[in-house]
């Protein structure tokens, strides 16, 4: 029975990844994010998060999600740059 409940939970969460991404990124200021293409032929780009105007310059953070360059979307991780 526990196995079936766990399987159902995994299936439900897998189908809700878009809703999860929207919820976790709620409140992100998209006006301070620009997308810069570095290899347009392969559709590869990087999101650049700019600090709040007037704030002290923060350290540079490079975040790579574990998608092996094949899975996932940059938009799902905008909350990382916001924080």
C-alpha positions as CSV (number, residue, x, y, z in Angstrom):
1,X,0.0,0.0,0.0
2,X,2.8,2.4,0.8
3,X,4.4,1.7,-2.5
4,X,1.2,2.6,-4.3
5,X,0.8,5.9,-2.4
6,X,4.5,6.8,-3.1
7,X,4.0,6.0,-6.8
8,X,0.8,8.1,-7.0
9,X,2.6,11.0,-5.2
10,X,5.5,10.8,-7.7
11,X,3.2,10.7,-10.7
12,X,1.2,13.7,-9.3
13,X,4.3,15.8,-8.7
14,X,5.7,15.0,-12.1
15,X,2.6,16.3,-13.7
16,X,2.6,19.5,-11.7
17,X,6.2,20.7,-12.5
18,X,4.9,23.7,-14.3
19,X,2.7,24.7,-11.4
20,X,5.5,24.1,-9.0
21,X,7.9,26.3,-11.1
22,X,5.3,29.2,-11.2
23,X,4.7,29.0,-7.5
24,X,8.4,28.9,-6.5
25,X,9.2,31.8,-8.8
26,X,6.3,34.0,-7.6
27,X,7.5,37.5,-6.8
28,X,10.6,37.4,-9.0
29,X,11.2,40.8,-10.6
30,X,11.6,39.8,-14.3
31,X,12.5,43.4,-15.2
32,X,16.0,42.8,-13.7
33,X,16.6,39.6,-15.7
34,X,18.0,39.5,-19.2
35,X,18.6,36.5,-21.3
36,X,21.9,36.4,-23.3
37,X,22.4,33.9,-26.0
38,X,25.9,32.4,-26.2
39,X,25.3,29.7,-28.8
40,X,22.2,30.5,-30.8
41,X,22.7,27.5,-33.1
42,X,22.2,25.2,-30.1
43,X,19.6,27.5,-28.5
44,X,21.9,28.0,-25.4
45,X,21.6,31.1,-23.3
46,X,22.3,32.4,-19.9
47,X,20.0,34.5,-17.6
48,X,21.7,37.5,-16.1
49,X,20.2,38.8,-12.9
50,X,21.0,42.4,-12.2
51,X,21.1,43.8,-8.6
52,X,18.5,46.2,-7.3
53,X,19.4,49.8,-8.3
54,X,21.3,51.6,-5.6
55,X,22.2,48.4,-3.7
56,X,25.7,47.4,-2.9
57,X,27.2,45.1,-5.6
58,X,26.7,41.5,-4.5
59,X,29.2,38.8,-5.2
60,X,29.0,37.0,-8.5
61,X,27.2,33.7,-8.3
62,X,27.1,31.1,-11.1
63,X,24.3,28.6,-10.9
64,X,24.1,25.5,-13.1
65,X,21.2,23.2,-12.6
66,X,21.8,19.4,-13.0
67,X,20.1,18.9,-16.3
68,X,23.1,17.7,-18.3
69,X,22.5,20.5,-20.8
70,X,19.4,18.4,-22.0
71,X,16.7,18.7,-19.3
72,X,15.1,21.5,-17.4
73,X,14.6,25.1,-18.2
74,X,16.3,28.3,-16.9
75,X,13.0,29.8,-16.2
76,X,12.4,27.3,-13.4
77,X,15.3,28.5,-11.4
78,X,14.8,32.3,-11.5
79,X,14.2,32.3,-7.7
80,X,17.9,31.4,-7.2
81,X,19.0,34.6,-8.9
82,X,16.4,36.7,-7.1
83,X,17.6,35.6,-3.7
